[in-house]
């Protein structure tokens, strides 16, 4: 009977599974909207406190007006390395995992044009703006009366049904009522989630001195990128509660003596879009700069592929496998405005800078490509969950001419965008770095950043299978520039 029912319902599994597991939500908007660390070694070493400094190619990312301070043409390139470690606790059991990545992060050209008065500077290039690398590994025994199997069954989902973990219930007239499962919690839950990818931009920038010591500039970014998430989830009957005396489907002998439920899903994004940044920089005097920038919303188009597979294992290795076709969807997400302001002081070879950045995450928006009802629900949820934040950063650079080096350090803090989150969930970074001038033409910059914050996530439902996470990240950026 199971085989017959499976054939009847298999035609719908492609749509129902995709709808249950891959429904787009606020996490997708946040993933695209949180700013990255950029690709500038000098700026990162100074805590990315660069709005009022911005006197090299990095200005295209922080404040394009700063390009107007540049006198020489230059070519710059960069690499970065990042390693993230996540220590996650599930039901009192702690598991650690880490993920690393190395990427070519930038290439940029700066061209000052001769002018009779003031300055006019153009820049063109490629930058890696943000990394998506994350990892989570968990393993703990859930002694409660809940499970992922039960959660999916409550939606009459085809996954547990096709894997022999639930069964259909009919009324006296043989009309389908719902699915039910014998499973009632008390399973070991484990899994791994790995995320990878990045957001990159091809940029065209320009800056001009529109009045004495007042510079105005803009950057147009053409965005490309990718994102992949690989999720493995297991539920195991380690205590043999659902033993050989229990059938999970009363009409299927294969479902006796449940052992393991396994589910794998993969999300694969192709990202495209564009945005624009406008900035100003004013030299109050030879020692003090002030600056500000507005990043207009990024308009993203996401082409998503979703694939799910799974299996169930019973006595003697018998069980069922699930391997439907991948689903595809396309939709648009808009990020919020970002307002940045900063000041810097340069005295006797010491630069000290400070920045603030305002972002209202409640302005994130699903703008097109989904069912109108889903878009409305997603945007309503974004407004209810997210708040505006004020991020800040501090930095310093000290030149040692006799050694030909510049020593840098900084600190930055990015508030959690969720309403009511304590400061433990804010992302905090200490940064440091060196600048080396091998001669007048070539310069090398190296930066290191260490960040840390807390997070939590639910495997399903709300606070019944929750991982509590301590996350740390270490990032290295290497830049080299040649001045013509």
WOBELPE-V370450 format. One record per pair of residues at least 12 apart in sequence whose C-alpha atoms are under 7 Angstrom apart, sorted by the first residue. I is the first residue (numbers start at 1). J is the second residue. If there is no record, write none. Layout:
# WOBELPE-V370450
i=I j=J
i=I j=J
This chain:
# WOBELPE-V370450
i=1 j=251
i=2 j=252
i=6 j=162
i=13 j=158
i=14 j=324
i=14 j=325
i=16 j=158
i=17 j=158
i=17 j=159
i=18 j=327
i=22 j=306
i=25 j=378
i=26 j=378
i=26 j=382
i=29 j=333
i=29 j=364
i=32 j=335
i=33 j=335
i=33 j=336
i=35 j=130
i=36 j=129
i=36 j=130
i=36 j=131
i=37 j=129
i=37 j=130
i=38 j=128
i=38 j=129
i=38 j=130
i=39 j=105
i=39 j=106
i=39 j=127
i=39 j=128
i=39 j=129
i=39 j=477
i=40 j=58
i=41 j=445
i=41 j=446
i=41 j=447
i=41 j=477
i=41 j=478
i=41 j=479
i=42 j=445
i=42 j=447
i=44 j=431
i=44 j=447
i=45 j=408
i=45 j=409
i=45 j=410
i=45 j=431
i=45 j=432
i=45 j=433
i=45 j=447
i=45 j=448
i=46 j=394
i=46 j=395
i=46 j=396
i=46 j=397
i=46 j=408
i=46 j=409
i=46 j=410
i=46 j=431
i=46 j=432
i=47 j=393
i=47 j=394
i=47 j=395
i=47 j=409
i=47 j=410
i=47 j=411
i=47 j=412
i=47 j=431
i=48 j=393
i=49 j=353
i=49 j=354
i=49 j=355
i=49 j=393
i=49 j=394
i=49 j=395
i=50 j=62
i=51 j=63
i=51 j=291
i=51 j=292
i=51 j=341
i=51 j=342
i=51 j=355
i=52 j=281
i=52 j=289
i=52 j=290
i=52 j=291
i=52 j=342
i=52 j=343
i=52 j=344
i=53 j=66
i=53 j=344
i=54 j=66
i=54 j=67
i=55 j=67
i=55 j=69
i=55 j=70
i=56 j=70
i=57 j=108
i=57 j=110
i=60 j=205
i=60 j=219
i=63 j=279
i=63 j=293
i=64 j=205
i=64 j=206
i=64 j=207
i=64 j=217
i=64 j=218
i=64 j=219
i=64 j=278
i=64 j=279
i=65 j=207
i=65 j=215
i=65 j=216
i=65 j=217
i=65 j=218
i=65 j=279
i=65 j=280
i=65 j=281
i=66 j=281
i=67 j=121
i=67 j=207
i=68 j=119
i=68 j=120
i=68 j=121
i=68 j=207
i=68 j=208
i=68 j=209
i=68 j=215
i=70 j=112
i=71 j=112
i=72 j=112
i=72 j=483
i=72 j=484
i=73 j=110
i=73 j=111
i=73 j=112
i=73 j=483
i=73 j=484
i=74 j=109
i=74 j=110
i=74 j=481
i=74 j=482
i=74 j=483
i=74 j=484
i=75 j=108
i=75 j=109
i=75 j=110
i=75 j=481
i=75 j=482
i=75 j=483
i=76 j=107
i=76 j=108
i=76 j=109
i=76 j=479
i=76 j=480
i=76 j=481
i=76 j=482
i=77 j=106
i=77 j=107
i=77 j=108
i=77 j=479
i=77 j=480
i=77 j=481
i=78 j=104
i=78 j=105
i=78 j=106
i=78 j=107
i=78 j=478
i=78 j=479
i=78 j=480
i=79 j=103
i=79 j=104
i=79 j=105
i=79 j=477
i=79 j=478
i=79 j=479
i=80 j=102
i=80 j=103
i=80 j=104
i=80 j=105
i=80 j=476
i=80 j=477
i=80 j=478
i=81 j=101
i=81 j=102
i=81 j=103
i=81 j=475
i=81 j=476
i=81 j=477
i=82 j=100
i=82 j=101
i=82 j=102
i=82 j=474
i=82 j=475
i=82 j=476
i=83 j=98
i=83 j=99
i=83 j=100
i=83 j=101
i=83 j=473
i=83 j=474
i=83 j=475
i=84 j=98
i=84 j=99
i=84 j=100
i=84 j=134
i=84 j=472
i=84 j=473
i=84 j=474
i=85 j=97
i=85 j=98
i=85 j=99
i=85 j=471
i=85 j=472
i=85 j=473
i=86 j=98
i=86 j=135
i=86 j=136
i=86 j=469
i=86 j=470
i=86 j=471
i=86 j=472
i=87 j=469
i=87 j=470
i=87 j=471
i=88 j=136
i=88 j=137
i=88 j=138
i=88 j=467
i=88 j=468
i=88 j=469
i=88 j=470
i=89 j=138
i=89 j=467
i=89 j=468
i=89 j=469
i=90 j=138
i=90 j=139
i=90 j=140
i=90 j=466
i=90 j=467
i=90 j=468
i=91 j=140
i=91 j=141
i=91 j=142
i=93 j=139
i=93 j=140
i=95 j=137
i=95 j=138
i=95 j=139
i=96 j=137
i=97 j=135
i=97 j=136
i=97 j=137
i=98 j=135
i=99 j=134
i=99 j=135
i=105 j=127
i=105 j=128
i=106 j=126
i=106 j=127
i=106 j=128
i=107 j=125
i=107 j=126
i=107 j=127
i=108 j=124
i=108 j=125
i=108 j=126
i=109 j=123
i=109 j=124
i=109 j=125
i=110 j=122
i=110 j=123
i=110 j=124
i=111 j=123
i=118 j=209
i=119 j=208
i=119 j=209
i=120 j=207
i=120 j=208
i=120 j=209
i=121 j=206
i=121 j=207
i=121 j=208
i=122 j=205
i=122 j=206
i=122 j=207
i=123 j=204
i=123 j=205
i=123 j=206
i=124 j=203
i=124 j=204
i=124 j=205
i=125 j=202
i=125 j=203
i=125 j=204
i=126 j=201
i=126 j=202
i=126 j=203
i=127 j=200
i=127 j=201
i=127 j=202
i=128 j=198
i=128 j=199
i=128 j=200
i=128 j=201
i=129 j=199
i=129 j=200
i=129 j=201
i=130 j=198
i=130 j=199
i=131 j=197
i=131 j=198
i=131 j=199
i=132 j=195
i=132 j=196
i=132 j=197
i=132 j=198
i=132 j=227
i=133 j=195
i=133 j=196
i=133 j=197
i=134 j=194
i=134 j=195
i=134 j=196
i=135 j=193
i=135 j=194
i=135 j=195
i=136 j=192
i=136 j=193
i=136 j=194
i=137 j=191
i=137 j=192
i=137 j=193
i=138 j=190
i=138 j=191
i=138 j=192
i=139 j=189
i=139 j=190
i=139 j=191
i=140 j=188
i=140 j=189
i=140 j=190
i=141 j=187
i=141 j=188
i=141 j=189
i=142 j=186
i=142 j=187
i=142 j=188
i=142 j=189
i=143 j=185
i=143 j=186
i=143 j=187
i=144 j=185
i=144 j=186
i=145 j=184
i=145 j=185
i=145 j=186
i=146 j=184
i=146 j=185
i=147 j=185
i=148 j=460
i=150 j=181
i=150 j=183
i=153 j=166
i=153 j=179
i=153 j=180
i=153 j=181
i=156 j=178
i=156 j=179
i=163 j=311
i=163 j=312
i=163 j=320
i=163 j=321
i=163 j=322
i=164 j=248
i=164 j=249
i=164 j=255
i=164 j=320
i=165 j=181
i=165 j=248
i=165 j=249
i=166 j=179
i=166 j=180
i=166 j=181
i=166 j=248
i=166 j=249
i=167 j=179
i=167 j=180
i=167 j=181
i=167 j=249
i=168 j=180
i=181 j=248
i=182 j=248
i=187 j=235
i=187 j=236
i=187 j=237
i=187 j=238
i=188 j=235
i=188 j=236
i=188 j=237
i=188 j=238
i=189 j=234
i=189 j=235
i=189 j=236
i=190 j=233
i=190 j=234
i=190 j=235
i=191 j=232
i=191 j=233
i=191 j=234
i=192 j=231
i=192 j=232
i=192 j=233
i=193 j=229
i=193 j=230
i=193 j=231
i=193 j=232
i=194 j=229
i=194 j=230
i=194 j=231
i=195 j=228
i=195 j=229
i=195 j=230
i=196 j=227
i=196 j=228
i=196 j=229
i=197 j=226
i=197 j=227
i=197 j=228
i=198 j=225
i=198 j=226
i=198 j=227
i=199 j=224
i=199 j=225
i=199 j=226
i=200 j=223
i=200 j=224
i=200 j=225
i=201 j=221
i=201 j=222
i=201 j=223
i=201 j=224
i=202 j=221
i=202 j=222
i=202 j=223
i=203 j=219
i=203 j=220
i=203 j=221
i=203 j=222
i=204 j=219
i=204 j=220
i=204 j=221
i=205 j=218
i=205 j=219
i=205 j=220
i=206 j=218
i=206 j=219
i=213 j=282
i=213 j=283
i=214 j=281
i=214 j=282
i=214 j=283
i=215 j=280
i=215 j=281
i=215 j=282
i=216 j=279
i=216 j=280
i=216 j=281
i=217 j=278
i=217 j=279
i=217 j=280
i=218 j=277
i=218 j=278
i=218 j=279
i=219 j=276
i=219 j=277
i=219 j=278
i=220 j=275
i=220 j=276
i=220 j=277
i=221 j=274
i=221 j=275
i=221 j=276
i=222 j=273
i=222 j=274
i=222 j=275
i=223 j=272
i=223 j=273
i=223 j=274
i=224 j=271
i=224 j=272
i=224 j=273
i=225 j=270
i=225 j=271
i=225 j=272
i=226 j=269
i=226 j=270
i=226 j=271
i=227 j=268
i=227 j=269
i=227 j=270
i=228 j=267
i=228 j=268
i=228 j=269
i=229 j=266
i=229 j=267
i=229 j=268
i=230 j=265
i=230 j=266
i=230 j=267
i=231 j=264
i=231 j=265
i=231 j=266
i=232 j=263
i=232 j=264
i=232 j=265
i=233 j=262
i=233 j=263
i=233 j=264
i=234 j=260
i=234 j=261
i=234 j=262
i=234 j=263
i=235 j=260
i=235 j=261
i=235 j=262
i=236 j=259
i=236 j=260
i=236 j=261
i=237 j=258
i=237 j=259
i=237 j=260
i=242 j=257
i=242 j=258
i=243 j=257
i=243 j=258
i=244 j=256
i=244 j=257
i=245 j=257
i=254 j=314
i=254 j=318
i=254 j=319
i=255 j=314
i=256 j=314
i=256 j=315
i=257 j=314
i=257 j=315
i=258 j=313
i=258 j=314
i=258 j=315
i=259 j=313
i=259 j=314
i=260 j=312
i=260 j=313
i=261 j=311
i=261 j=312
i=261 j=313
i=262 j=310
i=262 j=311
i=262 j=312
i=263 j=309
i=263 j=310
i=263 j=311
i=264 j=308
i=264 j=309
i=264 j=310
i=265 j=307
i=265 j=308
i=265 j=309
i=266 j=306
i=266 j=307
i=266 j=308
i=267 j=305
i=267 j=306
i=267 j=307
i=268 j=304
i=268 j=305
i=268 j=306
i=269 j=302
i=269 j=303
i=269 j=304
i=269 j=305
i=270 j=302
i=270 j=303
i=270 j=304
i=271 j=300
i=271 j=301
i=271 j=302
i=271 j=303
i=272 j=300
i=272 j=301
i=272 j=302
i=273 j=298
i=273 j=299
i=273 j=300
i=273 j=301
i=274 j=298
i=274 j=299
i=274 j=300
i=275 j=296
i=275 j=297
i=275 j=298
i=275 j=299
i=276 j=295
i=276 j=296
i=277 j=293
i=277 j=294
i=277 j=295
i=277 j=296
i=278 j=293
i=278 j=294
i=278 j=295
i=279 j=292
i=279 j=293
i=279 j=294
i=280 j=292
i=280 j=293
i=287 j=345
i=287 j=346
i=287 j=347
i=288 j=344
i=288 j=345
i=288 j=346
i=289 j=343
i=289 j=344
i=289 j=345
i=290 j=342
i=290 j=343
i=290 j=344
i=291 j=341
i=291 j=342
i=291 j=343
i=292 j=340
i=292 j=341
i=292 j=342
i=293 j=339
i=293 j=340
i=293 j=341
i=294 j=338
i=294 j=339
i=294 j=340
i=295 j=337
i=295 j=338
i=295 j=339
i=296 j=337
i=296 j=338
i=297 j=334
i=297 j=335
i=297 j=336
i=297 j=337
i=298 j=334
i=298 j=335
i=299 j=333
i=299 j=334
i=299 j=335
i=300 j=332
i=300 j=333
i=300 j=334
i=301 j=331
i=301 j=332
i=301 j=333
i=302 j=330
i=302 j=331
i=302 j=332
i=303 j=329
i=303 j=330
i=303 j=331
i=304 j=328
i=304 j=329
i=304 j=330
i=305 j=326
i=305 j=327
i=305 j=328
i=305 j=329
i=306 j=326
i=306 j=327
i=306 j=328
i=307 j=325
i=307 j=326
i=307 j=327
i=308 j=323
i=308 j=324
i=309 j=322
i=309 j=323
i=309 j=324
i=310 j=322
i=310 j=323
i=330 j=369
i=331 j=368
i=331 j=369
i=331 j=370
i=332 j=366
i=332 j=367
i=332 j=368
i=332 j=369
i=333 j=365
i=333 j=366
i=333 j=367
i=334 j=364
i=334 j=365
i=334 j=366
i=334 j=367
i=335 j=364
i=335 j=365
i=336 j=359
i=336 j=360
i=336 j=361
i=336 j=363
i=336 j=364
i=337 j=359
i=338 j=357
i=338 j=358
i=338 j=359
i=339 j=357
i=339 j=358
i=339 j=359
i=340 j=356
i=340 j=357
i=340 j=358
i=341 j=355
i=341 j=356
i=341 j=357
i=342 j=354
i=342 j=355
i=342 j=356
i=343 j=355
i=349 j=398
i=349 j=399
i=350 j=397
i=350 j=398
i=350 j=399
i=351 j=396
i=351 j=397
i=351 j=398
i=352 j=395
i=352 j=396
i=352 j=397
i=353 j=394
i=353 j=395
i=353 j=396
i=354 j=393
i=354 j=394
i=354 j=395
i=355 j=392
i=355 j=393
i=355 j=394
i=356 j=390
i=356 j=391
i=356 j=392
i=356 j=393
i=357 j=390
i=357 j=391
i=357 j=392
i=358 j=389
i=358 j=390
i=358 j=391
i=359 j=388
i=359 j=389
i=359 j=390
i=360 j=387
i=360 j=388
i=360 j=389
i=361 j=386
i=361 j=387
i=361 j=388
i=361 j=417
i=362 j=382
i=362 j=383
i=362 j=386
i=362 j=387
i=362 j=388
i=364 j=382
i=365 j=379
i=366 j=379
i=385 j=418
i=385 j=419
i=386 j=417
i=386 j=418
i=386 j=419
i=387 j=417
i=387 j=418
i=387 j=419
i=388 j=417
i=389 j=415
i=389 j=417
i=390 j=415
i=391 j=413
i=391 j=414
i=391 j=415
i=392 j=412
i=392 j=413
i=392 j=414
i=393 j=411
i=393 j=412
i=393 j=413
i=394 j=410
i=394 j=411
i=394 j=412
i=395 j=409
i=395 j=410
i=395 j=411
i=396 j=408
i=396 j=409
i=396 j=410
i=397 j=409
i=404 j=436
i=404 j=437
i=405 j=434
i=405 j=435
i=405 j=436
i=405 j=437
i=406 j=434
i=406 j=435
i=406 j=436
i=407 j=433
i=407 j=434
i=407 j=435
i=408 j=432
i=408 j=433
i=408 j=434
i=409 j=431
i=409 j=432
i=409 j=433
i=410 j=430
i=410 j=431
i=410 j=432
i=411 j=429
i=411 j=430
i=411 j=431
i=412 j=428
i=412 j=429
i=412 j=430
i=413 j=426
i=413 j=427
i=413 j=428
i=413 j=429
i=414 j=426
i=414 j=427
i=414 j=428
i=415 j=427
i=424 j=453
i=424 j=454
i=425 j=453
i=425 j=454
i=425 j=455
i=426 j=453
i=427 j=451
i=427 j=452
i=427 j=453
i=428 j=451
i=428 j=452
i=428 j=453
i=429 j=449
i=429 j=450
i=429 j=451
i=429 j=452
i=430 j=449
i=430 j=450
i=430 j=451
i=431 j=448
i=431 j=449
i=431 j=450
i=432 j=447
i=432 j=448
i=432 j=449
i=433 j=446
i=433 j=447
i=433 j=448
i=434 j=446
i=434 j=447
i=441 j=482
i=441 j=483
i=441 j=484
i=442 j=481
i=442 j=482
i=442 j=483
i=443 j=480
i=443 j=481
i=443 j=482
i=444 j=479
i=444 j=480
i=444 j=481
i=445 j=478
i=445 j=479
i=445 j=480
i=446 j=477
i=446 j=478
i=446 j=479
i=447 j=476
i=447 j=477
i=447 j=478
i=448 j=475
i=448 j=476
i=448 j=477
i=449 j=474
i=449 j=475
i=449 j=476
i=450 j=473
i=450 j=474
i=450 j=475
i=451 j=472
i=451 j=473
i=451 j=474
i=452 j=471
i=452 j=472
i=452 j=473
i=453 j=470
i=453 j=471
i=453 j=472
i=454 j=469
i=454 j=470
i=454 j=471
i=455 j=468
i=455 j=469
i=455 j=470
i=456 j=468
i=456 j=469
